[in-house]
Amino acid sequence: MKQSEGLHTKITQKHNGASIIERPKERGTSNHLHQTPPPRRPPRSLLIPVAMAATATWQPQEQGFKEICGLLEQQISHSSSADKAQIWQHLQHYSQFPDFNNYLAFIFSRAEGTSVEVRQAAGLYLKNNLRSTYKSLLPAYQQYVKSELLPCLGAADRHIRSTAGTIISVVVQLGGVSGWPELLQALVTCLDSNDLSHMEGAMDALSKICEDIPQVLDAEVPGLAERPINIFLPRLFRFFQSPHASLRKLSLGSVNQYIMLMPTALYVSMDQYLQGLFILSNDPNSEVRKLVCAAFVQLIEVRPSFLEPHLRNVIEYMLQVNKDTDDEVALEACEFWSAYCDAQLPPENLREFLPRLIPILLSNMAYADDDESLVEAEEEGSQPDRDQDLKPRFHVSRFHGSDEIDDDDDDVVNTWNLRKCSAAALDILSNVFGDEILPTLMPIVQAKLSTGGDDAWKEREAAVLALGAIGEGCINGLYPHLAEIVAFLIPLLDDKFPLIRSISCWTLSRFSKFIVQGIGHPKGYDQFDSVLMGLLRRILDDNKRVQEAACSAFATLEEVLTTISVCFRLMNHIQLSNLLNFMYDPHLVYFKQEAAEELAPRLEIILKHLMLAFGKYQRRNLRIVYDAIGTLAEAVGGELNQPVYLDILMPPLIEKWQQLSNSDKDLFPLLECFTSIAHALGTGFSQFAEPVFKRCINIIQTQQFAKADPVAAGVQYDKEFIVCSLDLLSGLAEGLGSGIESLVSQCSLRDLLLHCCVDDAPDVRQSAFALLGDLARVCPIHLHPRLSEFLEAAAKQLEISKVKEAISVANNACWAIGELAVKVRQEVSPIVLTVISCLVPILQHAEGLNKSLIENSAITLGRLAWVCPELVSPHMEHFMQPWCTALSMIRDDVEKEDAFRGLCAMVKANPSGALSSLVNMCTAIASWHEIRSEDLHNEVCQVLHGYKQMLRNGAWDQCMSALEPPIKEKLSKYQV
């Protein structure tokens, strides 16, 4: 079943108002360049005879030592005029020699007369070099490096100790602890000493091992009576009570790394660990308090049973620390509420604390004075974006038949902070407790909204954010007041403060379903129009943040309108609870015409606003305009196909299309936009099709060449160009239909596509098989010369190992095989049994697999049975039950008709093969709301009547009695 993934990322938020991003590790790494050095013979002083190095204590040559030190000093110097790239090349060249790491280790550990900065640079260079060379080093050289590192654990300088810990962790990653028995003893000795430098150095190294490779300490080590974790854990607990904050922090951080793994040593010591957490909970050091909060959050996520006896105290503590003067501590504490709800723990344990928790969350949702968004909000829209302002974007490959796409919500700023975390917590609490939170929340929100004066704008903004945060979880309680709430928000779109304008756009988008459903009555129609025009005004705002929020909110409104349109007008008798469920039905595509009708009167002004924005926006926000244009095209479909609209829309897009080179990544969103437009315009896109088609072919050719030889191609390979181009070609095939045949016949698309179908990148294969299926529908003749290769490539994706690796690729390959089958008929016979042998296990083990893959597997199996019943029917008794179960779940459409034609063809060829699954087959037949094809309806009738005649002596009645009454009632239309 074919349905493309949406190309639009909404402004709504995962847990509301905040994009959830992965936190970077705090430990730094070296920031050297990586360039290939020119051929150059190293100084003779570096050439130590290998035999001597292996048998005697290694010693550096003075000249080599000085040269490397000099290069390192120039490399890190900010005042040096030397060419840093050339220096790096020299160092890289020296690294080819077997004792180079020894020099670095010597400089790092022993060069006392050298600056700490140079020694540290040598250590960081050593760390990076060991990653690629350690396993190929002579054992004697490995041993030398390790022996030089251990004394550095107690170095007087903190930077040297820290760098030593980083290198030691890398060595353990590469060689394990069993290959370095001296390390464990050295760590224990240092930890047990009373010397702060030694304790800190050992603790620093141990903490990095625990962070990077915690599992190595919870494993058997030859020569040790117990696992290393059993040796270290008591010492870590002891450091919880150290007078030195650094040791408390490092030890607690190390133990926290094992919460997810939960080794036996920690499990049996959990009481001691918890007591340690309670002792540290009010630690004067904020970093320690932050780690205490992190521990409680992880425990509630993975081992909540440990906290249950202490839950009230933990919640009380988290409430207290959620107001910590250190925002980082408060942020970590705030994570607890979402973690608690995500763990699906009993809500009643948290219920009594809501009147205290909600005000704290609201208080923390106001912008902090140092929030970077406050600075960004001052940027004018005319100021060009810097490269660092452009967030990475990822194209979503086409996924045929998916209605399970999880559109992660994405706010206009992607920095995770206390404000966003608090909003996320309020969002999830509203989903757990629903309207229960409103009596506590709404008076605070109303008070904040009513505050006047410029000084209180942050409070007003936080209140608007709160309304958006509860927009889904508290919808029933808010529903009677939504018209009033929306009416209050509309003027805020013109507020003097840009961040209030921005958040008002977002919050209105959270109520899009209500706004759209109101179109059915005059007041609601006027309110929809006011929201639409207000968002269009803000799309042309001079502030970048507002532009982005307005564009995204407008796109969300378009999507909702496309999905539900005038459902309330058509179903105004439905109860609210049913209506809200109805709105979320992903199959409401039959309202698309109504969506077009609602937007059509405003289409010209919408397009003019979007194209004005197109000429006004900088690079980052241009991506969102493309998205809004694409979503609009999907919403109005063929309504867009009028000269007055195309004259507004296409010239600026074509101009931009011509400006961008084939290697410019700004081409990605434009390709996606054209995909939606081509699909919407259908044959109306013909006038633009040829140059677009040819450019896609050219991009794919260039990228495939670049993959093999980037130097000769003149560009760096980037698979995203191939994926976007394949998807645009799919859009052209869908839109133009058979009209694309002349374009396909004149180029090498077939061979390029086959190459993409066997590409090593899953997302390339995913889009390739999507295009294969689209071409099979509209011009299968051009696939014939390499048909067997296409079928074999697609069949391979259905092997169980491939399915597990990339389920979306398997889904599209499965769909493409079915599309080919109904076009080329008997020509698929060589691969039929191979495909069936793959599809049957998928259907038999449907639980846990993607719904779309199950549906496509059932349809493709039916299509193969339809075109080759003589091959499939002998095996039908092995798959009839799970197959019929899957067919029962598919909605009425042409593809389901094909599958049932296969069912009928198999039954005719092998009637006895379905006898043991007759109840399942009847259930599948009863799943039809209406079989619109008269000939298929007659075939199904013949099948049922055939079995009724075959099963005598009460056997048919016995079969009917096994069916549920609603199913028997549906079968009555077939007069059985």
Backbone hydrogen bonds, N-H to C=O, Kabsch-Sander energy under -0.5 kcal/mol:
donor,donor_aa,acceptor,acceptor_aa,energy
3,Q,1,M,-0.6
10,K,8,H,-0.6
14,K,409,D,-0.7
15,H,13,Q,-0.6
16,N,13,Q,-2.8
19,S,413,V,-0.8
21,I,19,S,-0.7
46,L,43,P,-1.9
47,L,44,R,-1.7
48,I,46,L,-1.8
53,A,49,P,-2.1
54,A,50,V,-2.2
55,T,51,A,-1.0
56,A,52,M,-2.5
65,F,61,Q,-2.5
66,K,62,E,-2.4
67,E,63,Q,-2.5
68,I,64,G,-2.4
69,C,65,F,-2.2
70,G,66,K,-2.6
71,L,67,E,-2.3
72,L,68,I,-2.6
73,E,69,C,-2.5
74,Q,70,G,-2.3
75,Q,71,L,-2.4
76,I,72,L,-1.9
77,S,73,E,-1.0
84,K,82,A,-0.8
87,I,83,D,-2.2
88,W,84,K,-2.5
89,Q,85,A,-2.0
90,H,86,Q,-2.1
91,L,87,I,-2.4
92,Q,88,W,-2.7
93,H,89,Q,-2.3
94,Y,90,H,-2.4
95,S,91,L,-1.7
96,Q,93,H,-1.5
97,F,94,Y,-2.0
100,F,97,F,-2.0
103,Y,99,D,-1.6
104,L,100,F,-2.0
105,A,101,N,-2.7
106,F,102,N,-2.7
107,I,103,Y,-2.9
108,F,104,L,-2.7
109,S,105,A,-2.5
110,R,106,F,-3.0
111,A,106,F,-0.8
111,A,107,I,-1.0
112,E,110,R,-3.0
114,T,111,A,-1.7
119,R,115,S,-2.3
120,Q,116,V,-2.9
121,A,117,E,-2.2
122,A,118,V,-2.4
123,G,119,R,-2.1
124,L,120,Q,-2.6
125,Y,121,A,-2.5
126,L,122,A,-2.4
127,K,123,G,-2.5
128,N,124,L,-2.2
129,N,125,Y,-2.6
130,L,126,L,-2.7
131,R,127,K,-1.2
132,S,128,N,-0.7
132,S,129,N,-0.9
133,T,129,N,-1.6
134,Y,130,L,-2.4
136,S,133,T,-1.2
137,L,133,T,-0.7
137,L,134,Y,-1.4
141,Y,138,L,-0.6
142,Q,138,L,-2.5
143,Q,139,P,-2.5
144,Y,140,A,-1.9
145,V,141,Y,-2.4
146,K,142,Q,-2.3
147,S,143,Q,-2.5
148,E,144,Y,-1.8
149,L,145,V,-1.4
150,L,146,K,-1.6
152,C,149,L,-1.1
153,L,150,L,-1.7
154,G,151,P,-1.1
155,A,152,C,-1.6
161,R,157,D,-1.9
162,S,158,R,-2.5
163,T,159,H,-2.5
164,A,160,I,-2.5
165,G,161,R,-2.2
166,T,162,S,-1.8
167,I,163,T,-2.3
168,I,164,A,-2.8
169,S,165,G,-2.1
170,V,166,T,-1.6
171,V,167,I,-2.5
172,V,168,I,-2.4
173,Q,169,S,-2.1
174,L,170,V,-2.0
175,G,171,V,-3.1
176,G,172,V,-2.4
179,G,175,G,-0.6
180,W,177,V,-1.6
183,L,180,W,-1.5
184,L,180,W,-0.8
185,Q,181,P,-1.3
186,A,182,E,-2.4
187,L,183,L,-2.8
188,V,184,L,-2.4
189,T,185,Q,-2.6
190,C,186,A,-2.5
191,L,187,L,-2.6
192,D,188,V,-2.2
193,S,189,T,-0.7
193,S,190,C,-0.8
196,L,194,N,-0.6
199,M,195,D,-2.6
200,E,196,L,-3.0
201,G,197,S,-2.6
202,A,198,H,-2.5
203,M,199,M,-2.5
204,D,200,E,-2.7
205,A,201,G,-2.1
206,L,202,A,-2.7
207,S,203,M,-2.4
208,K,204,D,-1.6
209,I,205,A,-2.0
210,C,206,L,-2.6
211,E,207,S,-1.8
212,D,208,K,-2.7
213,I,209,I,-2.7
216,V,213,I,-1.6
217,L,214,P,-1.2
218,D,215,Q,-0.9
219,A,216,V,-0.6
224,L,221,V,-2.4
229,I,217,L,-2.9
230,N,227,R,-1.1
231,I,227,R,-0.9
231,I,228,P,-0.7
232,F,228,P,-2.4
233,L,229,I,-2.6
235,R,232,F,-0.5
236,L,232,F,-2.4
237,F,233,L,-2.5
238,R,234,P,-1.8
239,F,235,R,-1.7
240,F,236,L,-0.7
240,F,237,F,-0.9
241,Q,238,R,-1.4
242,S,239,F,-2.1
245,A,243,P,-0.6
247,L,244,H,-0.5
248,R,244,H,-1.8
249,K,245,A,-2.8
250,L,246,S,-2.4
251,S,247,L,-2.3
252,L,248,R,-2.2
253,G,249,K,-2.5
254,S,250,L,-1.8
255,V,251,S,-2.2
256,N,252,L,-2.3
257,Q,253,G,-0.9
257,Q,254,S,-0.7
258,Y,255,V,-2.1
259,I,256,N,-1.6
262,M,258,Y,-3.3
266,L,263,P,-0.6
267,Y,263,P,-2.5
268,V,264,T,-2.7
269,S,265,A,-0.5
270,M,267,Y,-1.2
273,Y,269,S,-2.4
274,L,270,M,-3.0
275,Q,271,D,-2.4
276,G,272,Q,-2.0
277,L,273,Y,-2.1
278,F,274,L,-2.6
279,I,275,Q,-2.1
280,L,276,G,-2.1
281,S,277,L,-1.0
282,N,279,I,-0.6
283,D,280,L,-2.2
286,S,284,P,-0.5
289,R,285,N,-1.9
290,K,286,S,-2.4
291,L,287,E,-1.7
292,V,288,V,-2.1
293,C,289,R,-2.3
294,A,290,K,-2.3
295,A,291,L,-2.2
296,F,292,V,-2.1
297,V,293,C,-2.4
298,Q,294,A,-2.5
299,L,295,A,-2.6
300,I,296,F,-2.3
301,E,297,V,-1.4
302,V,298,Q,-2.4
303,R,299,L,-2.3
306,F,303,R,-1.5
307,L,303,R,-0.6
307,L,304,P,-0.9
308,E,304,P,-1.2
310,H,307,L,-1.6
311,L,308,E,-1.2
314,V,310,H,-2.5
315,I,311,L,-2.9
316,E,312,R,-2.4
317,Y,313,N,-2.4
318,M,314,V,-2.8
319,L,315,I,-2.5
320,Q,316,E,-1.9
321,V,317,Y,-2.9
322,N,318,M,-1.9
323,K,320,Q,-1.3
324,D,321,V,-2.3
327,D,325,T,-0.7
330,A,326,D,-2.3
331,L,327,D,-2.7
332,E,328,E,-2.0
333,A,329,V,-2.3
334,C,330,A,-2.3
335,E,331,L,-1.2
336,F,333,A,-1.6
337,W,334,C,-0.9
338,S,334,C,-0.7
339,A,335,E,-2.2
340,Y,336,F,-2.8
341,C,337,W,-2.0
342,D,338,S,-2.9
343,A,339,A,-1.8
344,Q,341,C,-1.7
345,L,340,Y,-1.3
349,N,346,P,-1.4
350,L,347,P,-1.8
351,R,347,P,-1.7
352,E,348,E,-0.7
353,F,350,L,-1.5
354,L,350,L,-0.6
354,L,351,R,-1.6
356,R,353,F,-1.2
357,L,353,F,-2.5
358,I,354,L,-2.6
360,I,356,R,-0.9
361,L,357,L,-2.4
362,L,358,I,-2.5
363,S,359,P,-2.3
364,N,360,I,-2.2
365,M,361,L,-0.7
365,M,362,L,-0.7
366,A,363,S,-0.9
371,D,368,A,-1.7
374,L,371,D,-1.5
375,V,371,D,-0.7
376,E,372,E,-2.4
377,A,373,S,-2.5
378,E,375,V,-1.4
379,E,376,E,-1.9
381,G,542,D,-3.2
383,Q,380,E,-1.6
389,D,386,R,-1.5
390,L,386,R,-0.6
390,L,387,D,-1.3
391,K,389,D,-0.8
397,S,395,H,-0.7
400,H,398,R,-0.5
402,S,3,Q,-0.9
402,S,399,F,-1.3
407,D,405,I,-1.0
408,D,406,D,-1.3
410,D,10,K,-1.1
410,D,12,T,-1.8
416,W,414,N,-0.6
421,C,417,N,-2.7
422,S,418,L,-2.5
423,A,419,R,-2.0
424,A,420,K,-2.6
425,A,421,C,-2.3
426,L,422,S,-2.3
427,D,423,A,-2.3
428,I,424,A,-2.3
429,L,425,A,-2.4
430,S,426,L,-2.1
431,N,427,D,-1.4
432,V,428,I,-1.6
433,F,429,L,-3.2
434,G,430,S,-1.3
436,E,433,F,-1.8
437,I,434,G,-1.5
438,L,435,D,-1.3
440,T,437,I,-0.6
441,L,437,I,-2.8
442,M,438,L,-2.6
444,I,440,T,-0.7
444,I,441,L,-0.6
445,V,441,L,-2.3
446,Q,442,M,-3.1
447,A,443,P,-2.1
448,K,444,I,-2.4
449,L,445,V,-2.7
450,S,446,Q,-1.5
451,T,448,K,-1.0
456,A,453,G,-1.0
457,W,454,D,-1.5
460,R,456,A,-1.8
461,E,457,W,-2.6
462,A,458,K,-2.2
463,A,459,E,-1.8
464,V,460,R,-1.9
465,L,461,E,-2.3
466,A,462,A,-2.2
467,L,463,A,-2.0
468,G,464,V,-1.9
469,A,465,L,-2.3
470,I,466,A,-1.8
471,G,468,G,-1.2
474,C,470,I,-2.2
475,I,472,E,-1.2
478,L,474,C,-2.4
479,Y,475,I,-1.8
481,H,478,L,-2.3
482,L,478,L,-0.7
482,L,479,Y,-1.2
485,I,481,H,-2.5
486,V,482,L,-3.2
487,A,483,A,-2.1
488,F,484,E,-1.8
489,L,485,I,-2.0
490,I,486,V,-2.1
492,L,488,F,-0.6
492,L,489,L,-0.7
493,L,489,L,-0.7
493,L,490,I,-1.5
494,D,491,P,-1.9
495,D,492,L,-1.6
500,I,497,F,-0.9
501,R,497,F,-2.0
502,S,498,P,-2.7
503,I,499,L,-2.2
504,S,500,I,-2.0
505,C,501,R,-1.6
506,W,502,S,-1.8
507,T,503,I,-2.8
508,L,504,S,-2.3
509,S,505,C,-1.8
510,R,506,W,-1.3
511,F,507,T,-0.7
511,F,508,L,-1.1
512,S,509,S,-1.4
515,I,511,F,-2.5
516,V,512,S,-2.8
517,Q,513,K,-2.3
518,G,514,F,-1.2
519,I,516,V,-1.9
520,G,517,Q,-1.0
521,H,518,G,-1.9
525,Y,521,H,-2.7
526,D,522,P,-2.4
527,Q,523,K,-2.3
528,F,524,G,-2.6
529,D,525,Y,-2.2
530,S,526,D,-2.2
531,V,527,Q,-2.6
532,L,528,F,-2.8
533,M,529,D,-2.6
534,G,530,S,-2.3
535,L,531,V,-2.6
536,L,532,L,-2.1
537,R,533,M,-2.2
538,R,534,G,-1.9
539,I,535,L,-1.9
540,L,536,L,-0.8
540,L,537,R,-1.0
541,D,538,R,-1.9
544,K,379,E,-0.9
547,Q,543,N,-2.5
548,E,544,K,-2.5
549,A,545,R,-2.3
550,A,546,V,-3.0
551,C,547,Q,-2.6
552,S,548,E,-2.2
553,A,549,A,-2.5
554,F,550,A,-2.6
555,A,551,C,-2.2
556,T,552,S,-2.2
557,L,553,A,-2.4
558,E,554,F,-2.3
559,E,555,A,-2.4
560,V,556,T,-2.5
561,L,557,L,-2.3
562,T,558,E,-2.5
563,T,559,E,-2.1
564,I,560,V,-3.1
565,S,560,V,-0.9
565,S,561,L,-0.7
567,C,564,I,-2.2
570,L,566,V,-2.3
571,M,567,C,-2.0
572,N,569,R,-0.6
574,I,571,M,-2.2
579,L,575,Q,-2.7
580,L,576,L,-2.7
581,N,577,S,-1.5
582,F,578,N,-2.6
583,M,579,L,-2.2
584,Y,580,L,-0.7
584,Y,581,N,-0.9
585,D,582,F,-1.5
588,L,585,D,-1.1
589,V,587,H,-1.7
590,Y,587,H,-0.5
591,F,588,L,-1.4
592,K,589,V,-1.8
595,A,591,F,-2.2
596,A,592,K,-2.5
597,E,593,Q,-2.2
598,E,594,E,-2.1
599,L,595,A,-2.0
600,A,596,A,-2.2
602,R,599,L,-1.3
603,L,599,L,-0.6
603,L,600,A,-1.3
606,I,602,R,-2.7
607,L,603,L,-2.7
608,K,604,E,-2.3
609,H,605,I,-2.1
610,L,606,I,-2.5
611,M,607,L,-2.5
612,L,608,K,-2.0
613,A,609,H,-2.4
614,F,610,L,-2.2
615,G,611,M,-1.5
616,K,612,L,-0.8
616,K,613,A,-0.7
617,Y,613,A,-2.9
622,L,618,Q,-1.8
623,R,619,R,-1.0
623,R,620,R,-0.6
624,I,620,R,-0.5
625,V,621,N,-1.7
626,Y,622,L,-2.5
627,D,623,R,-1.8
628,A,624,I,-2.6
629,I,625,V,-2.8
630,G,626,Y,-2.7
631,T,627,D,-2.6
632,L,628,A,-2.3
633,A,629,I,-2.5
634,E,630,G,-2.0
635,A,631,T,-2.0
636,V,632,L,-2.6
637,G,633,A,-2.1
639,E,636,V,-2.0
640,L,637,G,-1.8
641,N,638,G,-1.9
642,Q,640,L,-2.3
645,Y,642,Q,-1.0
646,L,642,Q,-2.7
647,D,643,P,-2.4
648,I,644,V,-0.6
649,L,645,Y,-2.5
650,M,646,L,-2.3
653,L,649,L,-1.0
654,I,650,M,-3.0
655,E,651,P,-2.5
656,K,652,P,-2.2
657,W,653,L,-2.6
658,Q,654,I,-2.1
659,Q,655,E,-1.4
660,L,656,K,-1.8
664,D,661,S,-1.5
665,K,663,S,-0.5
667,L,664,D,-2.0
668,F,665,K,-1.5
670,L,666,D,-0.7
671,L,667,L,-2.6
672,E,668,F,-2.2
673,C,669,P,-2.2
674,F,670,L,-2.6
675,T,671,L,-1.8
676,S,672,E,-1.7
677,I,673,C,-2.2
678,A,674,F,-3.0
679,H,675,T,-1.9
680,A,676,S,-2.2
681,L,677,I,-3.0
682,G,678,A,-1.5
684,G,681,L,-2.1
685,F,682,G,-2.0
686,S,683,T,-1.9
687,Q,684,G,-0.5
688,F,685,F,-1.9
689,A,685,F,-0.9
689,A,686,S,-0.8
690,E,686,S,-0.6
692,V,688,F,-1.1
693,F,689,A,-3.4
694,K,690,E,-2.7
695,R,691,P,-2.0
696,C,692,V,-2.1
697,I,693,F,-2.1
698,N,694,K,-2.4
699,I,695,R,-2.7
700,I,696,C,-2.3
701,Q,697,I,-2.5
702,T,698,N,-2.7
703,Q,699,I,-2.5
704,Q,700,I,-2.4
705,F,701,Q,-2.1
706,A,702,T,-2.7
707,K,703,Q,-2.0
708,A,704,Q,-1.1
709,D,705,F,-2.9
713,A,709,D,-2.3
714,G,710,P,-1.8
715,V,710,P,-0.7
721,F,718,D,-1.6
722,I,718,D,-0.7
723,V,719,K,-2.5
724,C,720,E,-2.7
725,S,721,F,-1.9
726,L,722,I,-2.8
727,D,723,V,-2.2
728,L,724,C,-2.0
729,L,725,S,-2.3
730,S,726,L,-1.9
731,G,727,D,-2.2
732,L,728,L,-2.3
733,A,729,L,-2.4
734,E,730,S,-2.6
735,G,731,G,-2.5
736,L,732,L,-3.3
737,G,733,A,-1.4
739,G,736,L,-2.0
740,I,737,G,-1.8
741,E,738,S,-1.8
744,V,740,I,-2.3
745,S,741,E,-2.4
746,Q,742,S,-0.6
746,Q,743,L,-0.8
747,C,744,V,-1.4
752,L,748,S,-2.2
753,L,749,L,-3.2
754,L,750,R,-2.1
755,H,751,D,-1.9
756,C,752,L,-1.9
757,C,753,L,-2.0
758,V,754,L,-0.8
758,V,755,H,-0.7
759,D,756,C,-1.4
764,V,761,A,-0.6
765,R,761,A,-2.0
766,Q,762,P,-2.7
767,S,763,D,-1.9
768,A,764,V,-2.3
769,F,765,R,-2.7
770,A,766,Q,-1.4
771,L,767,S,-2.2
772,L,768,A,-2.4
773,G,769,F,-2.2
774,D,770,A,-1.9
775,L,771,L,-2.9
776,A,772,L,-2.2
777,R,773,G,-1.4
778,V,774,D,-1.4
779,C,775,L,-3.0
782,H,779,C,-1.5
783,L,780,P,-1.8
784,H,780,P,-0.8
784,H,781,I,-0.6
786,R,783,L,-1.4
787,L,784,H,-2.0
790,F,786,R,-2.1
791,L,787,L,-2.7
792,E,788,S,-2.2
793,A,789,E,-2.4
794,A,790,F,-2.4
795,A,791,L,-2.7
796,K,792,E,-2.0
797,Q,793,A,-0.8
797,Q,794,A,-0.7
798,L,795,A,-1.6
799,E,796,K,-1.4
802,K,799,E,-0.6
803,V,799,E,-2.5
804,K,800,I,-1.9
805,E,801,S,-1.6
806,A,802,K,-2.5
810,A,806,A,-2.0
811,N,807,I,-2.2
812,N,808,S,-2.1
813,A,809,V,-2.7
814,C,810,A,-2.6
815,W,811,N,-2.2
816,A,812,N,-2.5
817,I,813,A,-2.2
818,G,814,C,-1.8
819,E,815,W,-2.1
820,L,816,A,-2.6
821,A,817,I,-2.5
822,V,818,G,-1.7
823,K,819,E,-0.6
823,K,820,L,-0.9
824,V,820,L,-3.2
825,R,821,A,-1.9
827,E,824,V,-1.8
828,V,825,R,-1.9
829,S,826,Q,-1.9
831,I,828,V,-1.9
832,V,828,V,-0.7
832,V,829,S,-0.8
833,L,829,S,-0.5
835,V,831,I,-2.6
836,I,832,V,-2.8
837,S,833,L,-2.2
838,C,834,T,-0.8
838,C,835,V,-0.9
839,L,835,V,-2.5
840,V,836,I,-2.4
842,I,838,C,-1.0
843,L,839,L,-2.3
844,Q,840,V,-2.5
845,H,841,P,-1.6
846,A,843,L,-0.9
849,L,846,A,-2.2
854,I,850,N,-1.8
855,E,851,K,-2.4
856,N,852,S,-2.8
857,S,853,L,-2.5
858,A,854,I,-2.2
859,I,855,E,-2.4
860,T,856,N,-3.0
861,L,857,S,-2.3
862,G,858,A,-1.9
863,R,859,I,-2.5
864,L,860,T,-2.5
865,A,861,L,-2.1
866,W,862,G,-2.0
867,V,863,R,-2.1
868,C,864,L,-2.4
871,L,868,C,-1.3
872,V,868,C,-1.6
873,S,869,P,-2.5
875,H,872,V,-2.0
876,M,873,S,-1.6
878,H,875,H,-1.7
879,F,876,M,-1.5
880,M,876,M,-1.8
883,W,879,F,-2.3
884,C,880,M,-2.9
885,T,881,Q,-2.0
886,A,882,P,-2.1
887,L,883,W,-2.6
888,S,884,C,-1.8
889,M,885,T,-0.6
889,M,886,A,-1.2
890,I,887,L,-1.3
897,E,893,D,-1.8
898,D,894,V,-2.1
899,A,895,E,-2.0
900,F,896,K,-2.1
901,R,897,E,-1.9
902,G,898,D,-1.8
903,L,899,A,-1.7
904,C,900,F,-2.6
905,A,901,R,-2.4
906,M,902,G,-2.4
907,V,903,L,-2.3
908,K,904,C,-2.1
909,A,905,A,-1.7
910,N,906,M,-2.6
913,G,910,N,-1.4
914,A,911,P,-1.3
915,L,912,S,-1.0
917,S,914,A,-1.2
918,L,915,L,-1.3
921,M,917,S,-2.4
922,C,918,L,-2.6
923,T,919,V,-2.1
924,A,920,N,-2.1
925,I,921,M,-2.4
926,A,922,C,-2.3
927,S,923,T,-0.6
927,S,924,A,-0.9
928,W,925,I,-1.4
932,R,930,E,-1.0
934,E,932,R,-0.6
937,H,933,S,-2.4
938,N,934,E,-2.2
939,E,935,D,-2.0
940,V,936,L,-2.6
941,C,937,H,-2.1
942,Q,938,N,-2.3
943,V,939,E,-2.2
944,L,940,V,-2.5
945,H,941,C,-2.9
946,G,942,Q,-2.4
947,Y,943,V,-2.1
948,K,944,L,-2.0
949,Q,945,H,-2.1
950,M,946,G,-1.9
951,L,947,Y,-2.7
952,R,950,M,-1.0
955,A,952,R,-1.6
956,W,951,L,-0.7
958,Q,954,G,-2.0
959,C,955,A,-1.9
960,M,956,W,-2.5
961,S,957,D,-2.2
962,A,958,Q,-0.8
962,A,959,C,-0.9
963,L,960,M,-1.6
967,I,964,E,-0.7
968,K,964,E,-2.1
969,E,965,P,-2.4
970,K,966,P,-1.8
971,L,967,I,-2.0
972,S,968,K,-0.8
972,S,969,E,-0.6
973,K,970,K,-1.0
974,Y,971,L,-2.0
975,Q,972,S,-2.2
976,V,971,L,-0.7
